[in-house]
Amino acid sequence: MSKCAFAFPHGEKELATKMSESTAAAAVCAASSVPKAFDSLFQTLFEEAPDATLVSDSSGIILFLNAQTEKLFGYTRAELHGEPLEALMPERFRRKHTAQRSQYAAEPSFRPMGAGLELYGLRKDGSEFPVEISLSPLSTAAGTVFASAIRDVSERKRMEGLLQSQLGFEKLMSQLSSTFVNLPTAEVNGKINEGLKTIAESMDFDRTCLSRVDPVSGKLVVICSWSRPGTPEVTFQAADEWFPWLVRRVLMIGPFPVSSPEELPEEASVDRSTMRRSREQSVLGMPLRIGGETVGVLSFATFRKRQEWPSELVSRLQQMADIFSNVMARKKADEELQLAYSKIGELNERLEQENLYLRKEISVEHNHSNVVGQSKAIRDILKLAEQVAATDSAV
């Protein structure tokens, strides 16, 4: 076997020496004709590559790896040498990958990163992360080996997820806003229910409620709600009877996210009991304000899972609450306008009735239809008589 002058770091030289007709050494040297002058350059390029890089044989056995591979997966070189590639991927992918690897080894070709595959790596601590992998077959005097460059794309996926989430949120906001444009007052409650359903399904909540503060009693009354199938329906009307502490907190201070009943303080014992009894995992109430006055609450709840409430999510839900605040303000203004029109109509009707009554009274009191003669002179005399009758004059 031709020996290569490549200096394997961290004991890899001993590994390669022990391997009869070592394909590992051949993979790096590619042939014994590689000039020794390039030996250190090969080592530097391999060891300091920005991506995790490893070389395996046709059976998928790891022959050697660089420092980035150790850093990315959390293993030492000694732990990975001689292990199958499948050790670095989640269990659910291993059987399929074994078959795919065999097919690839039969007809090897260069595969660049970003080939449209959803791939995941598995760290030593058991955590998974999305990766992109490029594959390069290397023909050597000892056979074909395969170089894999592995890149962690967690941050890029996170940014893509944030972008998709933002686009979805903006679409939802646009949909909600357009729902209530030029909407007749009589249809508002029905559209509010549709809006609550849309929010819950889009954001994976189990129940949404819209409540308003009754102007007479001051109680928070549920006026619209939507519950996912299998989720308990809203069976109460006055929300502050079941969530007294939370209702006061939201109305007086503002949003108060609860990820679990255990997070509630001691003074919220009634609220905690309500959540436990109904198996409500998490809840968030957003105040609805009109002109600086809190007029209601928009609440979101989950029953199937615990919901965390990061500030970004709370901010988005507040924007949704503002839409419903505007809807309630417009509905209130329309109702007040309709009430004013109704009062004006009633007043007009009363005036019309009084006018008819007065006309009738005048007609009865001063009826001269029985007087013989309808000449102008007779009518003038009767008119003068009517005027004098109202005074003390004898003529």
PEJO-V926785 format. One record per pair of residues at least 12 apart in sequence whose C-alpha atoms are under 10 Angstrom apart, sorted by the first residue. I is the first residue (numbers start at 1). J is the second residue. If there is no record, write none. Layout:
BEGIN
i:I j:J
i:I j:J
END
This chain:
BEGIN
i:1 j:20
i:1 j:21
i:1 j:22
i:1 j:26
i:1 j:32
i:1 j:141
i:1 j:142
i:2 j:21
i:2 j:22
i:2 j:25
i:2 j:26
i:2 j:29
i:2 j:31
i:2 j:32
i:2 j:33
i:2 j:141
i:2 j:142
i:3 j:16
i:3 j:17
i:3 j:21
i:3 j:22
i:3 j:25
i:3 j:26
i:3 j:29
i:3 j:31
i:3 j:32
i:3 j:33
i:4 j:16
i:4 j:25
i:4 j:26
i:4 j:27
i:4 j:28
i:4 j:29
i:4 j:30
i:4 j:31
i:4 j:32
i:4 j:33
i:4 j:34
i:4 j:35
i:4 j:36
i:4 j:39
i:5 j:25
i:5 j:28
i:5 j:29
i:5 j:32
i:5 j:34
i:5 j:35
i:5 j:36
i:5 j:37
i:5 j:38
i:5 j:39
i:5 j:40
i:6 j:25
i:6 j:26
i:6 j:28
i:6 j:29
i:6 j:34
i:6 j:36
i:6 j:38
i:6 j:39
i:6 j:40
i:6 j:41
i:6 j:42
i:6 j:43
i:7 j:25
i:7 j:39
i:7 j:40
i:7 j:42
i:7 j:43
i:8 j:25
i:8 j:28
i:8 j:43
i:8 j:47
i:8 j:64
i:9 j:43
i:9 j:47
i:9 j:64
i:9 j:65
i:9 j:66
i:9 j:67
i:9 j:77
i:10 j:66
i:10 j:67
i:10 j:76
i:10 j:77
i:10 j:78
i:11 j:77
i:11 j:78
i:12 j:24
i:12 j:25
i:12 j:63
i:12 j:64
i:12 j:65
i:12 j:77
i:12 j:78
i:12 j:81
i:13 j:25
i:13 j:64
i:15 j:63
i:15 j:64
i:15 j:78
i:15 j:81
i:15 j:82
i:16 j:63
i:16 j:64
i:19 j:63
i:20 j:142
i:21 j:141
i:21 j:142
i:21 j:143
i:22 j:63
i:22 j:141
i:22 j:142
i:22 j:143
i:23 j:55
i:23 j:56
i:23 j:57
i:23 j:63
i:23 j:139
i:23 j:140
i:23 j:141
i:23 j:142
i:23 j:143
i:23 j:144
i:23 j:145
i:24 j:55
i:24 j:56
i:24 j:57
i:24 j:62
i:24 j:63
i:24 j:64
i:24 j:140
i:24 j:142
i:24 j:143
i:24 j:144
i:24 j:145
i:24 j:146
i:25 j:63
i:25 j:64
i:25 j:140
i:25 j:142
i:26 j:138
i:26 j:139
i:26 j:140
i:26 j:141
i:26 j:142
i:26 j:143
i:26 j:144
i:26 j:145
i:27 j:55
i:27 j:56
i:27 j:57
i:27 j:63
i:27 j:64
i:27 j:137
i:27 j:138
i:27 j:139
i:27 j:140
i:27 j:141
i:27 j:142
i:27 j:143
i:27 j:144
i:27 j:145
i:27 j:146
i:27 j:147
i:28 j:42
i:28 j:43
i:28 j:46
i:28 j:55
i:28 j:64
i:28 j:138
i:28 j:140
i:28 j:145
i:28 j:147
i:29 j:42
i:29 j:43
i:29 j:140
i:29 j:141
i:30 j:138
i:30 j:139
i:30 j:140
i:30 j:141
i:30 j:142
i:30 j:143
i:30 j:144
i:30 j:145
i:31 j:139
i:31 j:140
i:31 j:141
i:31 j:142
i:32 j:140
i:32 j:141
i:43 j:66
i:44 j:66
i:45 j:66
i:46 j:65
i:46 j:66
i:46 j:67
i:46 j:68
i:47 j:65
i:47 j:66
i:47 j:67
i:47 j:68
i:47 j:69
i:48 j:66
i:48 j:67
i:48 j:68
i:49 j:66
i:49 j:67
i:49 j:68
i:49 j:69
i:49 j:149
i:50 j:66
i:50 j:67
i:50 j:68
i:50 j:69
i:50 j:149
i:50 j:150
i:50 j:151
i:51 j:66
i:51 j:67
i:51 j:68
i:51 j:69
i:51 j:72
i:51 j:133
i:51 j:148
i:51 j:149
i:51 j:150
i:51 j:151
i:51 j:152
i:52 j:65
i:52 j:66
i:52 j:67
i:52 j:68
i:52 j:69
i:52 j:70
i:52 j:71
i:52 j:72
i:52 j:73
i:52 j:133
i:52 j:148
i:52 j:149
i:52 j:150
i:52 j:151
i:52 j:152
i:53 j:65
i:53 j:66
i:53 j:67
i:53 j:68
i:53 j:69
i:53 j:70
i:53 j:133
i:53 j:134
i:53 j:147
i:53 j:148
i:53 j:149
i:53 j:150
i:53 j:151
i:54 j:66
i:54 j:67
i:54 j:68
i:54 j:69
i:54 j:85
i:54 j:146
i:54 j:147
i:54 j:148
i:54 j:149
i:54 j:150
i:55 j:85
i:55 j:135
i:55 j:136
i:55 j:137
i:55 j:138
i:55 j:145
i:55 j:146
i:55 j:147
i:55 j:148
i:55 j:149
i:56 j:81
i:56 j:82
i:56 j:83
i:56 j:84
i:56 j:85
i:56 j:137
i:56 j:144
i:56 j:145
i:56 j:146
i:56 j:147
i:56 j:148
i:57 j:82
i:57 j:84
i:57 j:85
i:57 j:105
i:57 j:137
i:57 j:138
i:57 j:143
i:57 j:144
i:57 j:145
i:57 j:146
i:57 j:147
i:58 j:101
i:58 j:102
i:58 j:104
i:58 j:105
i:58 j:106
i:58 j:108
i:58 j:137
i:58 j:143
i:58 j:144
i:58 j:145
i:58 j:146
i:59 j:84
i:59 j:85
i:59 j:98
i:59 j:101
i:59 j:102
i:59 j:105
i:59 j:145
i:60 j:82
i:60 j:83
i:60 j:84
i:60 j:85
i:60 j:86
i:60 j:98
i:60 j:101
i:60 j:102
i:60 j:105
i:60 j:145
i:60 j:146
i:61 j:80
i:61 j:81
i:61 j:82
i:61 j:83
i:61 j:84
i:61 j:85
i:61 j:86
i:61 j:87
i:61 j:145
i:62 j:77
i:62 j:80
i:62 j:81
i:62 j:82
i:62 j:83
i:62 j:84
i:62 j:85
i:62 j:86
i:62 j:87
i:62 j:146
i:62 j:147
i:63 j:77
i:63 j:80
i:63 j:81
i:63 j:82
i:63 j:83
i:63 j:84
i:63 j:145
i:63 j:146
i:63 j:147
i:64 j:77
i:64 j:78
i:64 j:80
i:64 j:81
i:64 j:82
i:64 j:147
i:65 j:77
i:65 j:78
i:65 j:80
i:65 j:81
i:65 j:147
i:65 j:148
i:68 j:150
i:68 j:151
i:69 j:149
i:69 j:150
i:69 j:151
i:70 j:123
i:70 j:124
i:71 j:123
i:72 j:121
i:72 j:122
i:72 j:123
i:72 j:124
i:72 j:129
i:72 j:150
i:72 j:151
i:72 j:152
i:73 j:88
i:73 j:121
i:73 j:122
i:73 j:123
i:73 j:124
i:73 j:125
i:73 j:126
i:73 j:127
i:73 j:128
i:73 j:129
i:74 j:122
i:74 j:123
i:74 j:124
i:74 j:125
i:74 j:126
i:75 j:88
i:75 j:123
i:75 j:124
i:75 j:125
i:76 j:124
i:84 j:98
i:85 j:97
i:85 j:98
i:85 j:101
i:86 j:98
i:86 j:101
i:86 j:121
i:86 j:122
i:87 j:121
i:87 j:122
i:87 j:123
i:87 j:124
i:88 j:120
i:88 j:121
i:88 j:122
i:88 j:123
i:88 j:124
i:88 j:126
i:88 j:128
i:89 j:119
i:89 j:120
i:89 j:121
i:89 j:122
i:89 j:123
i:89 j:126
i:89 j:128
i:89 j:129
i:90 j:119
i:90 j:120
i:90 j:121
i:90 j:122
i:90 j:123
i:90 j:126
i:90 j:127
i:90 j:128
i:90 j:129
i:91 j:122
i:93 j:119
i:93 j:120
i:93 j:121
i:104 j:135
i:104 j:137
i:105 j:137
i:105 j:144
i:105 j:145
i:105 j:146
i:107 j:137
i:108 j:135
i:108 j:136
i:108 j:137
i:108 j:138
i:108 j:144
i:108 j:145
i:108 j:146
i:109 j:135
i:109 j:136
i:109 j:137
i:109 j:138
i:109 j:146
i:110 j:134
i:110 j:135
i:110 j:136
i:110 j:137
i:110 j:138
i:110 j:146
i:110 j:147
i:111 j:133
i:111 j:134
i:111 j:135
i:111 j:136
i:111 j:137
i:111 j:148
i:112 j:132
i:112 j:133
i:112 j:134
i:112 j:135
i:112 j:136
i:112 j:149
i:113 j:131
i:113 j:132
i:113 j:133
i:113 j:134
i:113 j:135
i:113 j:149
i:113 j:150
i:113 j:151
i:114 j:131
i:114 j:132
i:114 j:133
i:114 j:134
i:115 j:132
i:115 j:133
i:115 j:134
i:116 j:132
i:117 j:131
i:117 j:132
i:117 j:133
i:118 j:130
i:118 j:131
i:118 j:132
i:119 j:131
i:119 j:132
i:119 j:133
i:119 j:153
i:120 j:132
i:120 j:133
i:120 j:152
i:120 j:153
i:120 j:154
i:121 j:150
i:121 j:151
i:121 j:152
i:128 j:154
i:129 j:152
i:129 j:153
i:129 j:154
i:129 j:155
i:129 j:157
i:130 j:151
i:130 j:152
i:130 j:153
i:130 j:154
i:130 j:155
i:130 j:156
i:130 j:157
i:131 j:149
i:131 j:150
i:131 j:151
i:131 j:152
i:131 j:153
i:131 j:154
i:131 j:157
i:132 j:149
i:132 j:150
i:132 j:151
i:132 j:152
i:132 j:153
i:132 j:154
i:133 j:148
i:133 j:149
i:133 j:150
i:133 j:151
i:133 j:152
i:134 j:147
i:134 j:148
i:134 j:149
i:134 j:150
i:134 j:151
i:135 j:147
i:135 j:148
i:135 j:149
i:135 j:150
i:136 j:148
i:136 j:149
i:165 j:203
i:166 j:316
i:168 j:202
i:168 j:203
i:169 j:199
i:169 j:202
i:169 j:203
i:169 j:316
i:169 j:317
i:169 j:320
i:170 j:316
i:172 j:195
i:172 j:198
i:172 j:199
i:172 j:202
i:172 j:203
i:172 j:320
i:173 j:199
i:173 j:316
i:173 j:319
i:173 j:320
i:173 j:323
i:175 j:195
i:175 j:198
i:176 j:191
i:176 j:192
i:176 j:194
i:176 j:195
i:176 j:196
i:176 j:198
i:176 j:199
i:176 j:320
i:176 j:323
i:176 j:324
i:177 j:195
i:177 j:320
i:177 j:323
i:177 j:324
i:177 j:326
i:177 j:327
i:179 j:191
i:179 j:192
i:179 j:194
i:179 j:195
i:180 j:192
i:180 j:195
i:180 j:323
i:180 j:324
i:180 j:326
i:180 j:327
i:180 j:330
i:181 j:327
i:183 j:327
i:183 j:331
i:184 j:331
i:184 j:334
i:185 j:327
i:185 j:330
i:185 j:331
i:185 j:332
i:185 j:333
i:185 j:334
i:185 j:335
i:185 j:338
i:186 j:331
i:186 j:335
i:188 j:327
i:188 j:328
i:188 j:330
i:188 j:331
i:189 j:223
i:189 j:224
i:189 j:327
i:189 j:328
i:189 j:331
i:190 j:224
i:191 j:224
i:192 j:209
i:192 j:210
i:192 j:223
i:192 j:224
i:192 j:225
i:192 j:226
i:192 j:324
i:192 j:327
i:192 j:328
i:193 j:208
i:193 j:209
i:193 j:210
i:193 j:223
i:193 j:224
i:193 j:225
i:193 j:226
i:194 j:224
i:194 j:225
i:194 j:226
i:195 j:208
i:195 j:225
i:195 j:226
i:195 j:320
i:195 j:324
i:196 j:208
i:196 j:209
i:196 j:210
i:196 j:224
i:196 j:225
i:196 j:226
i:196 j:227
i:196 j:298
i:196 j:299
i:196 j:300
i:196 j:324
i:197 j:209
i:197 j:225
i:197 j:226
i:197 j:227
i:197 j:228
i:198 j:226
i:199 j:226
i:199 j:300
i:199 j:317
i:199 j:320
i:200 j:226
i:200 j:227
i:200 j:228
i:200 j:300
i:200 j:301
i:200 j:302
i:201 j:227
i:201 j:228
i:203 j:300
i:203 j:313
i:203 j:317
i:204 j:228
i:204 j:301
i:204 j:302
i:204 j:304
i:204 j:305
i:204 j:307
i:205 j:227
i:205 j:228
i:205 j:282
i:205 j:283
i:205 j:300
i:205 j:301
i:205 j:302
i:205 j:303
i:205 j:304
i:205 j:305
i:205 j:307
i:206 j:226
i:206 j:227
i:206 j:228
i:206 j:229
i:206 j:230
i:206 j:231
i:206 j:232
i:206 j:280
i:206 j:282
i:206 j:300
i:206 j:301
i:206 j:302
i:206 j:303
i:206 j:304
i:206 j:305
i:207 j:225
i:207 j:226
i:207 j:227
i:207 j:228
i:207 j:229
i:207 j:231
i:207 j:232
i:207 j:233
i:207 j:234
i:207 j:280
i:207 j:283
i:207 j:299
i:207 j:300
i:207 j:301
i:207 j:302
i:207 j:303
i:208 j:224
i:208 j:225
i:208 j:226
i:208 j:227
i:208 j:228
i:208 j:234
i:208 j:283
i:208 j:284
i:208 j:285
i:208 j:298
i:208 j:299
i:208 j:300
i:208 j:301
i:208 j:302
i:209 j:222
i:209 j:223
i:209 j:224
i:209 j:225
i:209 j:226
i:209 j:227
i:209 j:234
i:209 j:239
i:209 j:285
i:209 j:297
i:209 j:298
i:209 j:299
i:209 j:300
i:209 j:301
i:210 j:222
i:210 j:223
i:210 j:224
i:210 j:225
i:210 j:226
i:210 j:285
i:210 j:286
i:210 j:288
i:210 j:296
i:210 j:297
i:210 j:298
i:210 j:299
i:210 j:300
i:210 j:321
i:210 j:324
i:211 j:223
i:211 j:224
i:211 j:225
i:211 j:237
i:211 j:238
i:211 j:239
i:211 j:287
i:211 j:288
i:211 j:295
i:211 j:296
i:211 j:297
i:211 j:298
i:211 j:299
i:212 j:224
i:212 j:238
i:212 j:239
i:212 j:287
i:212 j:288
i:212 j:294
i:212 j:295
i:212 j:296
i:212 j:297
i:212 j:298
i:212 j:328
i:213 j:238
i:213 j:239
i:213 j:251
i:213 j:288
i:213 j:294
i:213 j:295
i:213 j:296
i:213 j:297
i:214 j:238
i:214 j:295
i:214 j:296
i:215 j:295
i:218 j:240
i:218 j:295
i:219 j:237
i:219 j:238
i:219 j:239
i:219 j:240
i:219 j:241
i:219 j:247
i:219 j:296
i:220 j:237
i:220 j:238
i:220 j:239
i:220 j:240
i:220 j:241
i:220 j:244
i:220 j:247
i:220 j:248
i:220 j:251
i:220 j:295
i:220 j:296
i:220 j:297
i:221 j:236
i:221 j:237
i:221 j:238
i:221 j:239
i:221 j:240
i:221 j:241
i:221 j:296
i:221 j:297
i:222 j:234
i:222 j:235
i:222 j:236
i:222 j:237
i:222 j:238
i:222 j:239
i:222 j:240
i:222 j:296
i:222 j:297
i:222 j:298
i:223 j:237
i:223 j:238
i:223 j:296
i:224 j:237
i:224 j:298
i:225 j:298
i:225 j:299
i:225 j:300
i:226 j:300
i:227 j:301
i:227 j:302
i:228 j:302
i:228 j:303
i:230 j:303
i:230 j:304
i:231 j:278
i:231 j:279
i:231 j:280
i:231 j:302
i:231 j:303
i:231 j:304
i:232 j:278
i:232 j:279
i:232 j:280
i:232 j:303
i:233 j:278
i:239 j:297
i:240 j:271
i:241 j:270
i:241 j:271
i:242 j:270
i:242 j:271
i:242 j:272
i:242 j:273
i:242 j:274
i:242 j:275
i:243 j:268
i:243 j:269
i:243 j:270
i:243 j:271
i:243 j:272
i:243 j:273
i:243 j:274
i:243 j:275
i:244 j:267
i:244 j:268
i:244 j:269
i:244 j:270
i:244 j:271
i:245 j:264
i:245 j:265
i:245 j:267
i:245 j:268
i:245 j:269
i:245 j:270
i:245 j:271
i:245 j:272
i:246 j:258
i:246 j:264
i:246 j:268
i:246 j:270
i:246 j:271
i:246 j:272
i:246 j:283
i:246 j:284
i:246 j:285
i:247 j:271
i:247 j:285
i:247 j:286
i:247 j:287
i:247 j:296
i:247 j:297
i:249 j:285
i:249 j:287
i:250 j:284
i:250 j:285
i:250 j:286
i:250 j:287
i:250 j:288
i:250 j:294
i:250 j:296
i:250 j:297
i:251 j:285
i:251 j:286
i:251 j:287
i:251 j:288
i:251 j:289
i:251 j:293
i:251 j:294
i:251 j:295
i:251 j:296
i:251 j:297
i:252 j:287
i:252 j:294
i:253 j:287
i:253 j:294
i:254 j:285
i:254 j:286
i:254 j:287
i:254 j:288
i:254 j:294
i:254 j:297
i:255 j:284
i:255 j:285
i:255 j:286
i:255 j:287
i:255 j:297
i:255 j:298
i:255 j:299
i:255 j:314
i:255 j:315
i:255 j:317
i:255 j:318
i:256 j:283
i:256 j:284
i:256 j:285
i:256 j:286
i:256 j:287
i:256 j:309
i:256 j:314
i:257 j:282
i:257 j:283
i:257 j:284
i:257 j:285
i:257 j:286
i:257 j:299
i:257 j:300
i:257 j:307
i:257 j:308
i:257 j:309
i:257 j:310
i:257 j:311
i:257 j:314
i:258 j:281
i:258 j:282
i:258 j:283
i:258 j:284
i:258 j:285
i:258 j:301
i:258 j:306
i:258 j:307
i:258 j:308
i:258 j:309
i:259 j:280
i:259 j:281
i:259 j:282
i:259 j:283
i:259 j:284
i:259 j:301
i:259 j:302
i:259 j:305
i:259 j:306
i:259 j:307
i:259 j:308
i:259 j:309
i:260 j:272
i:260 j:275
i:260 j:276
i:260 j:280
i:260 j:281
i:260 j:282
i:260 j:283
i:260 j:302
i:260 j:305
i:260 j:306
i:260 j:307
i:260 j:308
i:261 j:273
i:261 j:274
i:261 j:275
i:261 j:276
i:261 j:279
i:261 j:280
i:261 j:281
i:261 j:282
i:261 j:283
i:262 j:275
i:262 j:276
i:262 j:281
i:263 j:282
i:275 j:303
i:278 j:303
i:279 j:302
i:279 j:303
i:279 j:304
i:280 j:301
i:280 j:302
i:280 j:303
i:280 j:304
i:280 j:305
i:280 j:306
i:281 j:301
i:281 j:302
i:281 j:303
i:281 j:304
i:281 j:305
i:281 j:306
i:281 j:307
i:282 j:300
i:282 j:301
i:282 j:302
i:282 j:303
i:282 j:304
i:282 j:305
i:282 j:306
i:282 j:307
i:282 j:308
i:282 j:309
i:283 j:299
i:283 j:300
i:283 j:301
i:283 j:302
i:283 j:303
i:283 j:306
i:283 j:307
i:283 j:308
i:283 j:309
i:284 j:297
i:284 j:298
i:284 j:299
i:284 j:300
i:284 j:301
i:284 j:302
i:284 j:307
i:284 j:308
i:284 j:309
i:284 j:314
i:284 j:317
i:285 j:297
i:285 j:298
i:285 j:299
i:285 j:300
i:285 j:301
i:285 j:314
i:285 j:317
i:285 j:318
i:285 j:321
i:286 j:298
i:286 j:299
i:286 j:300
i:286 j:314
i:286 j:317
i:286 j:318
i:286 j:319
i:286 j:320
i:286 j:321
i:286 j:322
i:287 j:299
i:287 j:318
i:287 j:321
i:287 j:322
i:287 j:325
i:288 j:318
i:288 j:320
i:288 j:321
i:288 j:322
i:288 j:323
i:288 j:324
i:288 j:325
i:288 j:326
i:288 j:328
i:288 j:329
i:289 j:321
i:289 j:322
i:289 j:324
i:289 j:325
i:289 j:326
i:289 j:328
i:289 j:329
i:290 j:322
i:290 j:325
i:290 j:326
i:290 j:328
i:290 j:329
i:290 j:330
i:291 j:325
i:291 j:329
i:294 j:325
i:295 j:325
i:295 j:328
i:295 j:329
i:296 j:321
i:296 j:324
i:296 j:325
i:296 j:328
i:297 j:321
i:297 j:324
i:297 j:325
i:298 j:317
i:298 j:318
i:298 j:320
i:298 j:321
i:298 j:322
i:298 j:324
i:298 j:325
i:299 j:317
i:299 j:321
i:300 j:317
i:366 j:386
i:368 j:382
END
